Amino acid sequence: MPAGDDRSIRLRRLFDAGSGRCLDVAVDHGFFGEGSFLTGIEDLRAAVSTLADAGPDAIQLTVGQARLLQHAGSRTRPALVLRTDVANVYGRPLPDHMYSLMLPEPGLAAVRLDAACLVVNLFDLPGRPAVRQACLENVLRARAECDRYNMPLMVEPLVMRETEQGGYAVNGDVERIVPLVRQAVELGADVIKADPTDDPADYRDVVRTASGIPVLVRGGGRVDDEELLRRTAVVLEEGAAGIVYGRNIIQHERPAALVRALMAMLHSGADVAAAAAIAGQG
């Protein structure tokens, strides 16, 4: 792992010892205050229980809900990735005033909750330089906190584009993604959680610009199983160290089966056809 020895202890809980890869299931959506984000996780206790039993490498939660994972299960439960910042950038229409705020003492919160790492956003929003500045300040503060407590830092560089509906969506332009990923690396990220590119084969450029820092690919919007598994296969082939999927798992009719399918791809070398067969099982 690229982090120092002490941080590597926690990173070993995040990345599989055999494959060196990670499946992190993001269920921190309620933090952002958008009702549409709650589909599939209205009963978060039940959702976390289902996911934990399926055995992904990690589950991404907030400071208010991390207990659902950490107070249940066995010693082999998934690692906790702790979301430490909140923004109001996902609404439609967009609000007049936009922000990105950090938890106080995020590193200490991560230690207290026994997280494997904490995650913070780095937004690139059209026409919103103040939000970009706030994110930079958050990342810098998080890096200092993480150094103090030997906590790994995951940075989530997100390039957005405006939509006709008045909100933002993922901008998969690799030429926009690459410089933001590099900035996250230069700011001291131990792990990168980055947007998918429009052409999954372009992910080699994202991995290269990360300079050896592990890159996990976000799922983006909801897609069908065939597209999700095909895209996963390509980004893994191009060098991604894993994936962070949220809605594509939690809104699936068989979330546990899809987790098992993705874990087979990441850690056992299952191809798309084999993974699809696993995902189709009840």
C-alpha positions in Angstrom: 0.0 0.0 0.0 1.2 3.5 -0.7 0.5 4.9 2.7 2.9 4.9 5.6 3.2 1.8 7.7 0.7 2.8 10.4 -2.0 3.8 7.8 -1.3 0.5 6.0 -2.6 -1.4 8.9 -6.0 0.0 8.4 -5.8 -0.2 4.6 -5.2 -3.9 4.9 -8.7 -4.1 6.3 -10.1 -2.4 3.2 -8.3 -4.2 0.4 -8.4 -8.0 0.0 -5.1 -9.7 0.9 -5.2 -12.0 -2.1 -6.5 -9.8 -5.0 -5.5 -6.4 -3.6 -8.9 -5.1 -4.6 -11.9 -3.6 -2.7 -15.7 -3.5 -3.1 -17.1 -0.7 -1.0 -20.9 -0.4 -0.9 -21.9 3.2 -0.4 -25.1 3.7 1.7 -24.3 7.2 3.0 -26.9 8.9 0.7 -29.1 10.1 3.5 -26.4 12.5 4.6 -27.2 14.8 1.6 -30.8 15.5 2.4 -32.3 14.4 -0.9 -35.5 12.3 -0.7 -34.8 10.5 -4.0 -31.5 9.2 -2.6 -33.4 7.1 0.0 -34.8 4.6 -2.4 -33.7 1.2 -1.3 -32.4 2.4 2.0 -35.6 3.7 3.7 -35.0 1.0 6.3 -31.2 1.4 6.6 -30.8 -1.0 9.5 -32.3 -3.8 7.3 -30.2 -2.7 4.3 -26.9 -2.7 6.2 -27.8 -6.1 7.7 -28.4 -7.5 4.2 -25.2 -6.0 2.8 -23.1 -7.1 5.8 -24.3 -10.7 5.5 -23.3 -10.6 1.8 -19.8 -9.8 2.7 -18.4 -6.9 0.7 -15.0 -5.6 1.7 -16.4 -2.4 3.0 -19.6 -0.4 3.6 -19.6 3.4 3.4 -21.7 5.1 6.2 -22.0 8.3 8.1 -21.1 9.2 11.6 -24.8 8.9 12.6 -25.4 5.5 11.1 -22.0 3.7 11.4 -23.3 2.0 14.5 -25.6 -0.1 12.3 -22.4 -1.9 11.0 -20.1 -1.6 14.0 -22.5 -2.7 16.7 -23.6 -5.8 14.8 -22.1 -8.8 13.1 -18.9 -10.7 13.8 -15.2 -10.0 13.7 -15.3 -10.6 10.0 -17.8 -7.9 9.2 -17.0 -5.5 6.4 -14.7 -2.6 7.1 -16.2 0.9 7.7 -15.6 3.7 5.3 -16.7 6.9 7.1 -18.3 9.8 5.1 -17.1 13.0 6.8 -18.5 15.8 4.6 -21.9 16.9 3.5 -22.9 19.1 0.5 -26.2 20.3 -1.1 -25.1 19.9 -4.7 -27.6 17.1 -5.7 -30.9 18.9 -5.7 -33.1 19.7 -8.7 -33.4 22.6 -9.1 -30.1 23.6 -7.7 -30.2 25.9 -4.6 -29.0 29.4 -4.8 -26.5 28.9 -2.1 -24.3 25.8 -2.3 -21.9 24.5 0.3 -19.6 21.7 1.3 -19.1 21.2 5.1 -16.8 19.0 7.0 -17.5 17.2 10.3 -15.5 18.6 13.2 -12.4 16.4 14.0 -13.1 13.9 11.2 -10.0 11.9 12.0 -11.0 11.5 15.7 -14.5 10.5 14.6 -13.1 7.8 12.3 -10.9 6.4 15.1 -13.7 6.3 17.6 -15.9 4.4 15.1 -13.0 2.1 14.2 -13.1 3.0 10.5 -10.7 1.7 8.0 -10.6 5.1 6.3 -12.5 8.3 6.0 -13.8 9.8 2.7 -14.2 13.5 1.6 -15.4 15.0 -1.6 -13.5 17.2 -4.1 -16.2 18.7 -6.4 -15.6 20.4 -9.7 -18.9 22.1 -10.4 -19.5 24.5 -13.4 -19.6 28.1 -12.2 -19.2 27.3 -8.5 -15.6 28.1 -7.5 -16.6 28.7 -3.9 -17.7 25.0 -3.6 -14.3 23.9 -5.1 -12.5 26.1 -2.6 -14.5 24.7 0.3 -13.7 21.2 -0.8 -10.0 22.0 -1.0 -10.1 23.3 2.5 -11.9 20.2 3.7 -9.4 17.9 2.1 -6.5 19.8 3.5 -8.1 19.7 7.0 -8.9 16.0 6.6 -5.3 15.3 5.6 -3.9 17.0 8.7 -6.4 15.1 10.9 -5.6 11.8 9.2 -1.9 12.4 9.8 -2.6 13.0 13.5 -4.5 9.7 13.9 -2.8 7.5 11.3 -6.1 7.3 9.5 -6.1 6.7 5.7 -7.8 9.4 3.6 -10.0 8.6 0.6 -10.6 11.6 -1.6 -13.6 11.6 -4.0 -12.9 13.8 -7.0 -16.2 14.5 -8.8 -16.5 16.3 -12.1 -20.1 17.4 -12.7 -22.1 18.8 -15.6 -25.3 20.7 -15.6 -28.4 18.9 -17.0 -31.5 20.2 -18.7 -33.5 19.4 -15.6 -31.6 21.9 -13.6 -29.3 19.7 -11.6 -25.9 18.1 -11.9 -24.9 14.7 -13.4 -21.6 12.9 -13.7 -19.3 14.3 -16.4 -17.5 11.3 -17.8 -15.0 13.3 -19.9 -11.6 11.7 -19.1 -9.9 15.0 -19.9 -11.8 16.6 -17.0 -11.5 13.7 -14.6 -7.7 13.2 -14.9 -6.6 16.6 -13.6 -9.0 16.5 -10.7 -7.7 13.0 -9.8 -4.2 14.2 -10.0 -5.0 17.2 -7.7 -6.5 14.7 -5.2 -3.2 12.7 -5.3 -1.2 15.9 -4.8 -3.3 16.8 -1.8 -2.3 13.6 -0.1 -5.0 11.0 -0.8 -4.2 7.5 0.2 -7.1 6.1 -1.9 -9.0 7.8 -4.8 -12.7 7.2 -5.4 -13.2 8.6 -8.9 -16.0 9.0 -11.5 -16.5 6.4 -14.3 -15.3 7.6 -17.7 -17.7 7.7 -20.7 -15.5 5.0 -22.3 -14.5 2.5 -19.6 -11.3 1.7 -21.6 -10.1 5.3 -20.9 -9.7 4.3 -17.2 -6.1 3.4 -17.8 -5.4 7.2 -18.0 -7.1 7.8 -14.7 -5.1 5.0 -13.0 -1.9 6.3 -14.5 -2.4 9.8 -13.3 -3.0 8.5 -9.8 0.7 7.6 -9.6 0.3 4.3 -7.7 -2.5 5.5 -5.4 -5.3 2.9 -5.5 -8.3 4.0 -7.6 -11.8 2.8 -6.8 -14.4 3.5 -9.5 -17.8 5.1 -8.6 -20.9 3.5 -10.0 -22.6 6.7 -11.0 -26.3 6.4 -12.0 -28.4 3.3 -12.0 -27.7 0.9 -15.0 -28.8 -2.6 -15.8 -26.8 -5.6 -14.7 -25.2 -6.3 -18.0 -23.9 -2.8 -18.4 -22.7 -2.7 -14.8 -20.8 -6.0 -14.9 -19.3 -5.2 -18.4 -18.1 -1.8 -17.2 -16.7 -3.4 -14.0 -14.7 -5.9 -16.0 -13.2 -3.2 -18.2 -12.1 -0.9 -15.4 -10.6 -3.8 -13.5 -8.7 -4.8 -16.7 -7.5 -1.2 -17.0 -6.0 -1.2 -13.5 -8.7 0.0 -11.1 -8.1 -1.3 -7.6 -11.8 -1.8 -7.0 -15.3 -0.2 -7.1 -17.6 1.9 -4.9 -21.2 1.2 -5.9 -24.2 2.5 -4.2 -27.6 2.8 -6.0 -26.6 0.0 -8.4 -26.5 -2.3 -5.4 -29.0 -1.0 -2.9 -31.7 -0.4 -5.5 -31.2 -3.9 -7.0 -33.9 -6.5 -6.5 -31.3 -8.9 -5.2 -28.6 -6.7 -3.6 -26.9 -9.6 -1.8 -26.6 -11.6 -5.0 -25.1 -8.7 -6.8 -22.6 -8.1 -4.0 -21.5 -11.8 -4.4 -21.3 -11.4 -8.1 -19.1 -8.4 -7.9 -16.9 -10.0 -5.2 -16.4 -12.9 -7.5 -15.2 -10.6 -10.3 -12.8 -8.7 -8.0 -11.3 -11.5 -6.0 -11.8 -14.7 -8.0 -11.5 -13.5 -11.6 -15.1 -14.3 -12.6 -16.0 -13.1 -16.1 -19.1 -11.2 -16.9 -21.1 -14.3 -17.8 -20.2 -16.0 -14.5 -20.9 -12.9 -12.5 -24.3 -12.4 -14.2 -25.3 -16.0 -13.3 -24.4 -15.3 -9.6 -26.3 -12.0 -9.7 -29.4 -13.7 -11.1 -29.6 -16.1 -8.2 -32.1 -15.3 -5.4 
